[in-house]
Amino acid sequence: MPATIKTISPSTNKVVCEMPEASFEDARLALRQAQDAFASFRDVPFSERRAILVKALGLIQERKMELGKELSEQMGRPIAFSHKEIETMQKRADYLLDIAEEALAPLPGRPESGFKRAIKKIPVGPTLIVFAWNFPYLIIVNALVPALLAGNSVILKPSPQTPLVGQRIVEIFNEAGLPKNVLQVIQLGDPAMLRQLVQQPEIQCVSFTGSTAGGLAIREATAGQTIPVNLELGGNDPAYVRPDADIKYVATQLVDGAIFNAGQSCCAVERIYVHKDVHDEFVREIQEELKGYKLGDPMDRSTAVGPVISRAAQQTILAQLHDALAKGAVDATPENATFRSAPLSGNYVAPFLLTNVTHDMTIMKEETFGPAIPVMKVSGDDEAIKLMNDMDY
């Protein structure tokens, strides 16, 4: 019986979609088809390629509400925000469309009598785009639009958590007139098969967005090949609040930066250093902000914070919280009734505010990927800079 990929809703822990997982033979067929499609698509004039992309992106915007709802069902972001990711996708795409013709134009070479020199930019060939579940539409556009504008064929490999995103993108681009097999999607859940896939000779470029461990595995798998491999991985981003800051404004922005998408962002604010002169005021402002956030069902339009992606993620975040508390951190989270009444069926983690944290705690040293706000008091700029850089990231 063929293997299947089951996508589990983070809010209910029930299956929201199920589809066949590609076998290695399926993947090899997709690669051959991508190679054949590339042979002709590379010669399609830039203006025609651009027109197809403009049409496809327009169709995506027309369907942003239904695509946003489908995204919320798969990965748990509150439905009030999911369609906005698709709107931001268009803004990024517009920029890439604006600069593409100039960026792809030949460059003049050094003049020399008797010679005519130029640097011609040509497409590399079948490109594999591996993208994460947390902002799938935003992640796709960064690689897909440039790849197609340049004349490459593309294979999408979505996360098993958001498989329908890849499916919908391919359907819409084909509807917009993209030639057959220029854009394909393969559904894979096996990391070992992905590592095997990137080693196939048809693949000429890899774009990977995901965990640091996953990216390092891709780098190792492609080490023996002379192809470009672009990795966008995890982080542990700091913020520093100086005494001359507008504390109320900064608190509003940093709470949003820390807990939007339940803190599941590669560029989320994961640790905050605050000058001792404004530390207490800053903590009070953070508490006031948190009182206004609603934790709950992502399909409720009044919800601001939904579940985290899985039970395993929930347990990892709570383990970091308990480690910090055991080592002396203070739970300064304000009273908020919704933080105590989230549905039991989902993978909910209530946003939490910690003070008196140190770098002996895993929550300060490792990526959390959850709605955590650890705040550390510092004596000044020099200490803040030293601590912000005291990381493996």
N, C-alpha and C positions, 0 to 999 in steps of 0.2 A: 504493500500500500504506500503511495507517495507520501513523503513528509509534508506537513503543513506548518504554516506560521500562524499562531493564534495571538491576537492583540488583546491584552487584558486592560479593561478600563481602570485607571487609577482611582476613580471615584466610587466604583461598585465592585471591583475585582471580578467582574464578569466579562466573558468574551464579547468584544464588540465587532470583530471581523476575523475571518479565517481565510487563508488563501494558500495555494500550493507553494511549497518552497522549491526553488530551482535546484535541479540536480547539476552535477558538474557538466554533464553532457548538454543540458539546457544552456548553461553559461557559455560553454564553448561555441554553441550555435549562435548565441547572441553576439559573441565576439566576431565570428566570421561574417555575420550580417552587417555588423558595424563597419568592418573593414571594407566590405563591398559597397556600402552606402557612402562611405568617405570618398571612395574613388571618383564618384560623380559630384558629390555635394561640394567638394573643395573648389570645383570650377563654377559653381553657381555664383553669379555676380553679387558683390557685397550688398548692393541696393535691394536685391531680391531677398537675400537672407535677412536683412534688417526689416523689410516689410513683413515677413512671416513672423518675426519675433514681436513686432509692434502689435500685430493682430492677435497673436496668442496671449500676450500680456494683457491686452484689452479684454479678452474673453475671461481671463482669470479675475480681473477686477469686476466684471459684470456678475461673476458668481462668488464673490468674496464672502457673502453672508452664509451661503450653504457650505462653502469650503471651510469657513471658520468654524461652523457648527460641527462639521465632521472632524476637524482638528481637535476641538475641545473634547469630543467623545473619545478620541484615541489617546490623548496625552494629558488631559485634565486641566488645561488652562481655562480660567473663567471665560465664559462665552462672550462677555462684554468686551474682551480684549483681543480675541483670536483673529477677527477680521482685520484688526488694525495692523497685525503683522503682514497681512497680504497687501494692505495699502502702502506700508513701508517698503515692501518688496518692489512695488512699482517705482517708488522714488529712487531706489538704488539702481533699478534697471534703466530708468530715464538717464541717469548720469552716465552709465556704461554705454548706452546708445549714443549719447552726445559725443563722447570722446573716442568712440571706436574707429571711425574712419581715419582720423588723424593718427591714432595709435598704431593702426595697421599699415599705414602708408610706408613706402620704402624710404630709407634714409640715405642721403647722399654720402658717397665715400670721399676720401681725401683726393683732391684734384691733382692730376699729374698729366703732363703732356703725352698724348698718344694712348691714354687709357680712359675708359669710362667705368667708374666704380659706383656701386650702390649696394646697400644692404636691403635685401628683399625679405619680407616677413611671410612665412608660409605656415599653413596649419600643420600640426604635428601628427594628427591621426586620431584613432579611437581613444576617447578620454573616459576614464571611470570616475564618477563623482559619488563619494560615500558621504552621506550626511546624517547628522544626529537628529533626534526627535524633539529637542527643546525649542528650536526656532527653525523648523524645516524649510519653510518658504524663503525666509531670509537667507539661510545658508545656501540653498540651491542657486539663488540668483547670482551670488558672487562668482560662481564658476560656470554655470550653465550659459548665461548670456554671453560672456566673452568667448567661451568655447565655440558656440554656434556662430557667432558673428565672424569669427576667424575662419570658419569653414570646416570645423572638426565634427565628427560624429561623436555621440555621447551615450554612455550607459549609466543610468542612475541606480544606485544601491541604497534604498532608504533603510532607516532603522526599522526593525520588526515592530517597534511601538507605533510607528506612523507609516505603515506600508501604503495606505491609500493616497498619501501625498504624491509619491512617485507615480502611482497609477494615474492620478488625475492630471498631473503635469504632462505626461506622455499623451494622454487622450486629447487634451486641449491643444497641444502643439501640432498633433496630427490633424486635428480639425481645422487648424489655421493654415494648413497647406504644407507643412514640413514633409519632405520626401520620406518615403517608407524606410524605416530602420535607421534613419539618421539619429533618432532619439528612442532609446529603449529603456525598460526597467527590468531588473532582476531582483527577486525577493530571496534574500539569504539571511539565515539566522546563525549559521555556523562560522565562527571566526577563522577556523582552520581552512575552510573552503575559500573564504575571502583572501587569506594569505596566499593560497594557491592560485587564485584568480589573477591577482596583481602580477604574478610572475609569467603570465602567458604572453607570448611574443606580440600578439595583436595590440595589447595595451601600450599606448605611447605616452600617456600622462595620467597621473592619479591626483585627485583632490580629495583629501580626507578631513572631515571635521568630526571630532568626537573626543573620547577620553585620551589622556596622556598615554596610558598603557596601550590602548588600541593603536594610536599613532606610532608609537615606538615599534609595535609589531609590524606595521606596514612598512616602516622605514627599513627594518631588518629584512623583511621579505623581498624588498626591491633593491637591496644593497648591491646586488650583482648586475643591475641593469643601468643603462645610461639613459634614463628617462626622467623628466621632471616629476617630483613628488612634492605636493604642497600640503602641509600639515597645519591645521588650526586646532589646538588642543586646550586642555584645562588651564586653570589659573587660580590664584589666591590673591585677588586684587585688594589693595589697601586704600584707605582715605585718611587724610590728616586734617583736623579742624584746628586752625590757628586762633589765637585770641582776638584777632581783628575781624573774624568772620561774622556774617549775619547768621546768628545761631538758629533762629527759627526757620529761615529759608534753607539752610544747610541740612537741618534735621529732616525737613520734608523731602528733600532730594535724596538724602542717604537712605531713608527708610524705603523709598521707592526703589532705589538702586539695590538694596539688600534683599527685598522680599517680593518684588515683582516676579511673576511666573513661579511663585513659591521658592524664590532664590535659585532657581535652576537655570542659570545663565553663565556662560563661560566668562563674562565680564561683569558679573555681579560684584557688588561691594561686600567683601567677606570679613573684613576686619577694619575697625575704626580706631585711630589714635587721636586723642583729644588733649589739647593743652590744659594743664592743671587749673589755670585761671578760669576756664569756661567749662570744665568737665561737668560739674553738677548741673549747671544751667542746660547744657546740651542733653544730658540724660533726661531731665524733666521734659524737654521739648520732644525727644524721641518717644517718651511715654505718652505724651498727649497725642502724637501722631498715631501711635499704635491703637489707641482707643477707638479710632475712627475706621479701622480696617475690619472687614467682615470675612471670616473664614467659613467656607461651606461648599455646598454643591456647585460645581463649575457651570452647570446648566441654568443656574439662577443668576439673572442679570445684575443682581445687587451684590453678588459675591466678588470680593477683591482678591482673595487668596484661596486657591484650590488645593488639591492633594499633591503630594510628591509622586514620582513616577511609579514606584513599586514598594512592596513590603520591605524588600532588602534596603532600598534607599531610606525608607522611614526608620528602620532599625539602625542604620549607620549614623544618621543625623542624631537620633536620640542617644546613641552611644557616645557621640562627641559631647552632647549636652551633659550627660551624667559624668563623663570624665572631667569636664571643666568644674562642675559643682563639687566633685570629690576632691579636687585640688584647690578649692578655695574661691572659686568664682561665686558671684552673688546674682541670683535670679531677680532682675529688676523689672520684669515684664509687668505691665499694668493690668488691672482687672478689665477683662473684655469677655462678655458672656459667650460670644461666638467661639472664642478660643477653647471653651470647655464643652461645647455642644456639637462638635462636628460629627457627621454621620459615622457610625462605627464600621460601616461596610467598606469605607475607603482608606487610602493611605495618607491620612491627614497628620500634619505636624503644625501645631500652632506656632506662629511667629514668637520668638523669644529674644529678650534683651538681657545680656550678661554684662556685669561690671566686675572690676577686680580680676580681670583675666591676665594671664601671663603666657609667655611663649613655651612654657612647659606643658601646655594643654593642646591636644590634637586639634581643637576647633580653631586655633590660631595658626597652626603649622600646616594643616592639610586642607585641601578643597572640601568645602562642606556640601555645596549643592543643595541647600535648603534654606528656609526662612530664619536665619540666625543673624543677630546683631551683637557681636562681641565688641565691647568698648574698653579701650586701655588708656589710662591716664599717663601723660608724658610731661617732662619738664620743659621741653622746648623743641625747636626745629631739628637740632642735631640728633637728639634721641629718637625723634619720630623717623627721621631718614634712616638711621641705623636699624631700627626695628622693622621698618617697611621692607628693607632689603635683606632681612634675616630670614630668608626663605630659599627653598630649593627651586621655586618657580621663577 
